[in-house]
Amino acid sequence: MNYIGNDYFMGELLKQARKTGLDRLEVNILNNTVEPAELLTKPMRRSINYWNKWFPTLVADSGSSMDFVSKANMVIQYDLTITRPYPNDNKYLENPFDCTITIIDDRGKEYSHKR
């Protein structure tokens, strides 16, 4: 639940996706790069920078080490063809999305979770 400005990060991202027609955000966590840049506002960029810098702490707090992480990526994909009322308050509209986190360890083994 990452609140930036006057909305949550995911709300800001959805606004930008609808505005640009670009429905996929890819974040390389280790390199702190994001594509496409057109989806980001300055507050969103600051938020991503913050969380990417925090990633090594998250890994360490889980009992592991960044020595074992060779890649870490996040992909958020909206379905802009489906717009529906938010179930808890129909004055808001939502679009379904998937968020996939993929981490590849130093042996090349992939760990992935999709929500």
Secondary structure, DSSP 8 states (H G I E B T S, - for coil): --EETTEEHHHHHHHHHHHH---EEEEETTTTEEE-GGG--HHHHHHHHHHHHHHHHHHHHTT--GGGEEEEEEEEEE-TT--EEETTEEEEEE--EEEEEEEEETTS-EEEEE-
